[in-house]
Structures are given as C-alpha cells and as structure tokens.
Amino acid sequence: MAITAAQVKELREMTGAGMMDAKKALTENNGDMDAAVDWLRTKGLAKAAKKAGRTAAEGLVAVKVEGGKGVAVEVNSETDFVAKNAEFQSMVAGIAGAALNVDDIDALKNADLNGKPVSENITDAVAKVGENMGLRRMAKIEGDIVATYVHNAAADGLGQIGVLVALKGGSEEFGKQVGMHIAAMNPQALNESELDASIVEKEKQVQMDIARESGKPEAVIEKMIVGRMKKFLGEVTLLGQAFALDSDKTVEQAAKDAGAEIVGFVRMQVGEGIEKAEEDFAAEVAKVAQG
C-alpha cells in the first residue's frame, strides 16, 4: 500500500526515528502504525522516543560569527555531564555553523549537518547517549562588527551563557567588554523603545500604588513616578545601565567614548525559562520502590 507523508511525519514524531527509517517501518508493516513502532523498537531505531518525556534543561549555548552576521543557538540535554562530552560539543558547534545560513529554527532543524538534517543528528545522539536532547532556539544579529562573549565556557564558542553584540563603529574588544556586561547584568532590552510596553506599564502601576500608600497628593505622586520610572529604565535597559567596567558611565556613554554605537544584542542562557521538576530524596526512593 502507498505510504503517505502524513503517516511518516506522525511516526517520526511518535518515535524520533529518521524519515527514511519511519517510511521503511510503515512499508514493512503495511501502514500499521503500532506495528511500525514495534518494528522500529526491535531495530533500536525508536530508542530516542523513550527519552522524550524527560526534562532537558542542561546543555550548551553556542555562538558563531561570520563577517557581519552572528548567531546563537541553544541545544539542551538532561545532564551537565553530557554537555561536557566532546561529541555533544562538536555537534552543537556544527549546529551553530549551520544556523549562519538559515533564518529560523524550523529551517535549522532541516539544515544539512554531516550529510543529514540537524534534527536527525540530534535523534542519533539521543539514541547513542541515552538522554533526551533538543534544539530549543536560535537568534541572529547583524552589524558592522559582531562581537561575542561566552560565560562558563566549555570550549571555544560554547558555554552556559552566550552573548552577541552588534556594533556600528568601535572595536571587537569593546564589543566583548559590552558582552561581559550583558552576561552579568542581563538587560531586558537595548533601550526604552525596544522594551515591552506591558513591562513599562506594569512597573508604572506598581510605583503608582506604592506612592499612593504615602498619602501624598496626585500632583506630587506624578512627579515621584517620573523619577522612579527613569531609575527603573536605567536598571533594565542596556544603554541606561551603569557600565560594569566603569560604573561612573552608562553603557551608552561608554559606547560613545569608544566611538561605537550599540545597535543590538542577544543574550542566551542555558535552560532559562524551563521548569525543571524537582523530587525530594524520599519521593525518589518511594518511586523506585514502586517500580
């Protein structure tokens, strides 16, 4: 019987098997999905599926620059031990290289790496290592100069926090200094105009409520809020923050002094935003005892 692309896609999602393996499994079993899953399992090709439910919150961020283009990618694993593995590191670095030539995460999953799609490289690594892994995200940036900084580096261009800084003018060395600042201070946006309006409005409302508790007149409160919001914006925007390498200057002033304009940045940290389930020791023992 004819095997449809939809069937192949469904089986791949269920098992994590490669496209050709999934098609062959369905062909060998006349399109029977359950039988195809069993067939893949007997061949050792569905091993990755058993790991898919586990939380992968460790891993590495890779940064790579080519000309005026920079990219950051995050590839997760279940344990930090795997992140220290040379083969995993090589794969992540290769994925970052492939990311330079695509525009989004979906295209990256299908991009060629070692003769097969990136997604299949990851599936193969899952089957080999026995841990869940996943390509979580990527971000690109462009500028006259794109500088990088990696915090807690595991290898060249790989670490727990990866930063890209796009500059107009200035130097790569200054860009790296700004990258170090970004890694440490974690600004939410480049400037006020790029900050999420809902964040600004929420903070303003909070400050209004605090000020009203003082019982002061509304006219006085309005003036208080102006000062408090200026302070807030100075704390959360990159250009408004005090420069980590010279706290007497803002980052914006430091850039001017260096003959540079910061036009954008990316800060990517392994596992940020992922909820990792925590079990106490007693619960873990009980779980094992129950089989």
N, C-alpha and C positions, 0 to 999 in steps of 0.2 A: 504493500500500500504506500501511497505518497505521504511523505512526512512534511508537515508544514513548518514554516519558520516560527510560527507562534508556539508550536509544540516544543521545538528546540529551545526557544527562549525560556519557556516555562520550566523545562527540565534543568537547564543551566542555573536558573535562579534557585531551584529546589536543592541542587546538589553541589553547585560550584564547579562543575565539570566544564572542560573546554567545549567549544562549539562543535568541533568535529567528533569528539567523543560522545557528546549528547546525541548528535544525529545518528551515529553508528548504533548507540544503545537503543534508540527508538526503532531503527530499521531492523535490528536483530530481533526485536520483540514486537514487531507488527504494530507499533504505535501505542502499545500498552504502557502507560506512564509508570505504574507501580512496578511492573516487571523491568522496565528500563532502569529505574532507580536501583533495584536489586542487582541488576547486571553490572551497573557502574560500581556498586559497592564491592561486588565479588572481584572486580578488576582493580580495586584500590583507587578508583578514579573519583569516588564520592567522599573520600576521607575529609575533604575540606568542609563539607556540609555539617559534619558533626560539631565543628568548632564555631559555626556561625552565630550561635546564640550567646557566646561569651563576650564580655565587655573588653574591647581593645582600647585602652586609654593610655598606654605607653607608646613607645615608638620614637620616631625621629622627624625633625623638620629639616628639609634640605633647601639651600639657596644656591642659585646659579645665575651668573650674569654673562651675557654675550653682547658686545657692543653697548648700545644704549638701552638694552632690554634686560630686565631681571625677573626671576620667578622664584616663588617659594611654594613648596609642597609639603603636606603632612601625610605620613604613612604610619598607621598605628599597628601596634602589636599588643598582646596581653601582658607581657612582662618586659621589664627593663633589660633582662638577660638577653632577650632576642635582639634588642636594639644595639647591644654591644657585639653582636655577631657580624663578622666581616662580610658574609654573603648577603645578609639583610642590608647592611650599609651600602654595599655595591649596588644592590637592586634599587634602593631609594635614590642614590646618586644618579643612576640611569634614568629613573622616572623623572627626576628634575631636569635632566638634559632633554628628554622627550617633550617636557612641558614647554620648553622655549619655543617650540614650533606649533603649538595649538592654542586655542583661545579659551577653552573652558574644560571643566572636569570630565564631562562626557566624552569630549574629543580625546582627552588624555587617556582615558580608560581603553580607548580603541587604538591609540597610537602604537606604532611598532617599537618593540624593545626586544632585542636578541631574536628577531625573526617571528615574534608573535605579539598579540596585543598586550598592553600593560596589565590589563585585568587578568589575563591568563598567567602571566609571570607571578602575580600575587597568589592566584589559586594554587599554582605549583609550589610556591614557597610555603603556603599553609599546609598542604599535604605532606611536604617534606619535614617541616619543623614541628607540626602538631599543635600550632597555636593559631587562633583567629587573627587575621590581619585585614587591613582595609586602607584603601586610598581615600582619605577623608576630604581634602580640599586643596585648592591651589589658588594663587594670586599672582598677578603680573603687574609690572610697573615699568614706565619708560622715562628717560631723562637724558640730558647731555652726559651726565655721569650717574651711574647707579652703583652705589657702594653697599657692601654687605657687612653684617656683623652676626656672629653666632655665639650664643652663650651656652656654657657647659658643652663645649664641642666634643663629639665622639670621634670625629675625623674631619678632614678638610671639607668645609661647607655643610656639615651635618651636626645637629645638636638639639638641645631641648627648646631653645628659643632662636628663631631665625628672623633677622631684620633686613629689609631692603630700604634704602634711602635714595630718592631721585633728586638730583640737583641740577640747577641751571647755573653754570659757573662754579667757582670754588675748586675743591680738590677731592680726590678719593679719600685722602687721610681725614679731612674734615668730615666727610660723609660717614666714615667709620666711627668717628667720635660721636656724631649725632645718633648713629645706630646703637652705640653703647648706652647713650642716654635713654633712647626709646625702650631698649630692653629692660632697663632699670625702672623707669618711671611710667611706662605703659600708658601713654596718652590715648585718649579716645578718638581724637580727630586732629587733623592738621591745624585748623583754625575754627573760629566760631561758625563760619558759613558752612563748613562741612560737618559740623556736629549735628546729630539727630535733634530736630526741633522738639521732639517729645521729651528728650532728656533735659533740655533747657527749660521747658515749661514746667516739668515736674519739680526741678530744683527751685525754680522761682516760687512755685506754690508752697513748697516746704518752707522756704525762707519767709514767705509772707505769713504763714501760720505761726512760725516761731516769733516773728516780730510782733504780731498782734497779741501774743501772750503777755507782752510787756505793757500793754495798755496804752501805748503811745498813739497820738492822732494819726490818721491815714496819711496826711501830708508828710509827716516825719517818717512814717514807715516806707513810703515810696522812695525817699532819699536813701534810707538804710538799704533798701533792696538793690539799688543801683550799685552801691559799693560792694555788697555781698556777692552779687552776680559777677561783677568784674573779677573778684577774687576767685570765684568758682571757675570761670572761664580760663583764668590764668593757671589753674591747677590741672584742668583736664585737656587743654589743647596744647599740642606740641610747641607751637610758636610762642605761646604765652607762658610756658613753664620756665622756671629758673634753670639755666643750663647746668647740668650735673658736673661739668668740668670747670665751671666758673659761675658760682651762684650769684655773683653781682650782676650778671647779664641774663636776659631772657634768651631762649634759643633763637628767636627772631633776630635779636641784636647780635648774637654771636655769629649768625649766618652772614649778616651784613658786614661785620668786621672781617670775615673770611672771604668776602667777595662772592658770596653764594646766595642763591635763592632756593629754599627747600620747596619742591613742587609736589611731593607726595612721599608716602612711606607705607610699608607693610610690616606689621609685627605679628608673628605666628608662633604660638606656644603649644607644645605637645599636650594634647588632652584637655585643653581649655574648653569648658562648656559641656564636657562629657560627665554624666553622672555615673560614678563607679560604685557598684554595690559593695557594702562592707558587711562582713559577717563576724560576730564575736566568736571567740575560740569555742565556747560551749556549744553554740549553734552549729559550728563546723563539725565538731565531734559527733553531735546528735545526727547530723545529716549523713555522715559516713556510716554510723551505726545502723541507720535505716536502710542502708544500701542504695 
